[in-house]
């Protein structure tokens, strides 16, 4: 399950396998922390040792972006499908509604968060929320937020705060939260609330979801994607040269050893 891609640990799992592990964690109340690995996070972790440690310390490192899927396949990892964070969140909310698990939402603005909760409850009438809290709290308020989550009895915690803030929050407090399944969901609350549309399915399959995000939020997103995508392309090209050219050449240069001996 656990492998290494471009120096970053990753778990090669399908959506069904990931959902099964999350459900089992909630059922047995055994902590399982999930992080969704995309191109930006992988690139930033190479120069941010704390972020790299936060990713490596997670129990599940899912393959989020299509760029990660393609890179893994090019380098020989048996990745069958992408497990995007927002799709996993959607699947797990359906599991919560069916099995009686209670989620807690943390993050986003108050308006977006309330809309996300309202739309989620509309889609899943049987769902019961453990609680929700926007992501705009000060360091002085952090202990109170942790206590609120711990006292809620939540079975799963979905955190919609930006990287690396959510990773820092979890590294500091995950053992205090008493929540079995924990997952960072990035901007997924914006999607749940309807304030941001997902890219058309065809664009998602082509790995162009990032371009649709740039189209929706050009001022905020264009430089982030331009920078990280260019760096990722360079990192991948270097790795492919080593994987496809240098490594086979080195193996051919190793002298053959006759294992039968001289027969003396």
N, C-alpha and C positions, 0 to 999 in steps of 0.2 A: 504493500500500500504506500508506504513512505519512500520517496525517491528524491533526487536532487536535480534541479533544472537551473542552469546558468548560475550555479552557486547558491541557489535558494531551495530550501526543502519544500516539497510539495506532495500531496496525497492524491494518487491516481484513483479516483472514485467516480462512479456514475451518480446521477441524481437519486435514483432509487436507493443505492447503497448509503448515500449521505443521509437521506431522510430516515432510513432504518436506524442508523447509528444515533441520530438526534432523538428519535422516538424512544429508543431503548434507554438513552441517558435520562430522559424525562420520566420514564416509567420507573426506573430504578433509583432515581434521584442521585445519579453519579455525574459529577461535573465533566462537561465536555465543551471546550471553547473552540469555536470555529472562526477562521479568518479566510476571507475571499481574496485570492491572489490575482491581481491584474497587472498590466504592463507598468503602470505608474508606480505601484507599490514595489514591484520587483526592482525597478530602476532606482527608486529612492532608497531602498534598503541597502544598496551597494555602497552608498556614501553616508548612511545613517546607521551607526552600529546599534543604537537603542531600538530603532525600528526593526532592524534585522533580528535582534534578540527577542523582541515582542512577537514577531512572526514565528521564529523558530520555537518559541515557548508555547505556541498554541497546540491544542490536541489534534485539530483537523485543519489542514491548509488546502482549501478547495481551489479548483482551477476556474477562475471567473471569466477573464477576457479571452476572446478568440485568438488574440496575439499569443497568449500563453499556450493555448491548445495547439496552434500551428508550430510554435517553437518546439514544444514537447515532441510532437510527431516527427518533425524534421530531425530531431536528435535521438530518435529511437525509443521514446517512452510510449507505452501502450495506452494512450489517452483515447477513450471511446467517445466522450462528449464533454461539452462545457457545462459547468454547474454554476450558473450566474447567481450572484447574491440575491437579486430581486426575485428570481424564479424560485430559489430555495426558500426565501421568506414566504412567498405565496403558497408553496406546497406545505410548509410547516404550519401556517395559520389554518389551513384546511385540516391538518392533523389535530391541531389544538381543538378546533370546533367539534371534530368527530370523537375525540378521545377524552375530552373534558380537561385538557391542559390549559393553564391560564398564562397568557403572555404579558410581558411588561414592555412598553415602548419608552425609550429614552432618547431624546435628541430632537433636532429640527427647531423651528420657531413654534411658538404657541399656536398660531393659526394653522400652520401646516400640520402640526401634530394632531390637533383636534379634528381636522378634516380627515386625516389618515385613520384615526380611531373610528370616526363616524362611518366612513366608507367601508372599513373592515367589518364593523358590526352589521352594517346593512347587507354585505355579501354573505356573512356567516352569522345568522340570527342566534345560533346556539352558542356562539363564542362568549366567554366571560373573561374580561380583561382583569389582570391582577392590579394594573395601574398604568399610569403614564406621566411623563415629566419632560418638559422641553429641555434642550441642551444648553440653554443660556443661564448657567449658574456660575458663581464665583468660586475661587478656591476655598473661601471661608464657608461656603454652603455645601461643599462636596461631602463632608461627613454626614450631613443631614440627608442628602440624596441617597447615599449608600444605605443608611439606616432605613429609609423609606422603602427601598427595593427589598432589602432583607426581610422587613416586617410584612411585606405584601404576600409572601408565600408563593411567588411566581415560579412557574415551571420552566419558563424560558425568558430570556432577556434579549431584546433586539435594540442595538445601539446605533442611532443615526447621527453620529458625530464624525467630523472629518479626521482623516489620518494626518498626523500621528496622535491626535488628542484621544481618540477612543482607545488606541493601543496603550497609551500611557495610563488612562483611567483603569483599564482592566489589569494591567501589570501591577498597579498599586492596590486594587481593591477586589479582584476576582475571588480571593479566598474568603472575603468577608461577606460577599453578596448572598451566599446560600441559594444560588440559582443553578439548577442542573445544566441547562443548555444555554450558552451565551454566544451571541453572534453579532458582529459588526455589520451593518447593512448600508453604510454610506448614505447616498441620497435616496434610498428606497422609499422613505416616508413621503417624499415629494411625488413619487410615482403613485403610491397608494392613495394619496390625497387628490390626485388628478391635476395638480399644479404643473407637473412635467409629464409629457408624453414619452413613452418608450419609442425607440426607432421601429419602423416597420420590420416584420419578421425577416424579410429578404435581406435588409441591411444588417440585421443581427447576424444572420448566417454568413454574410460576406465579411464580417468583422469590421463593419463600418458604423457601429453604434456610437463610437466616439465622435464621428463626423456629424451625426445627428445631434449629439449634445452640443457641439460647437455651433451648429446652426441655431439651436434654441437659446444658448447663452454664450454668444461669441466673445464678449469682453472678458468673461470670467474663465472660459475654457480653452480658447484657442492656443494661448502660449503654453499652458500645462500640457496639452496633447502634442503640440508641435515639438516641444523640448523632449518629453519622455519617449515619444514614438521614435524620434531620430536617434536618441541614445540607445534605445532598445534594438533598433535595426543594426547599429554598429556592434553591440554586444553579441547579438545572434549571429551576425556574419562571421565574427571572430571565432565563435564557438563551432560554427559549421565547418570552417576551414580546418580547425583542429580535429573535429570529429570525422570528417569525410576525406581529408587529404593527408594531414600530418600523421594521425594515428595509424591508418592503414600502411603508410610508407614506413613508419617506424617498425611495425610488426613484420613487414617484409625484409627489413634489414637485420633482424635478429638471426644469427647463424643457426643452422639446423644441427641438432645434436643427435647422433646415432645412438639410439638406446639399446641396440643389440650387442654392443661391445665388440672387441677385436677377436674374440674367440680363443685367444692365446693358446 
